[in-house]
């Protein structure tokens, strides 16, 4: 049996006629353009800033929740330490490593929930969009940085040596861990 051509697949698929009609209308010189007009790339300002040089590896992600009680709560108290976490109805925890070669950065971004960043190797510099002075927050291994995630920020390797972060995300179930953001304008980068 020979494979079907894409046109044959459209002919036999229940929605194929509709798709084929839309494709043909797009090819008609008299039809209105279905795609937005192409802009001159030199006049387009990107809607977000992309990461440059950093490499992320997701180690795992899981959803935590109690099906019998939508008010998830874990509390642990000892004579010298207290810890508590609450969520309604559930949350995901994801762990990722991010390698930052010299001069690389994360791009401006935010998160749907808090992010615990452990600088595992080297030194990282963090900047927040809500700081009008663009004050660098320098963190070296083995220290951590808490990113609440509610505003744009950027992580940069300005140290002159490779760096690596181990990042733990808390997020609503299934949501993207990172939200690309436009350059806020408070920093020159």
Secondary structure, DSSP 8 states (H G I E B T S, - for coil): -----HHHHHHHSTTHHHHHHHHHHHH-TTS--SS-----GGG---SS---BB-EEEEEEEEEEEBTTBSEEEEEEE-SS-EEEEEEESEEEEEEEEEEE-TT-B--SEE-SS-EEEEEEESEEEEEETT-TT---EEEETT-EEEE--SS-EEEE--SSS-EEEEEEEEESTT--S-EE----SSS--
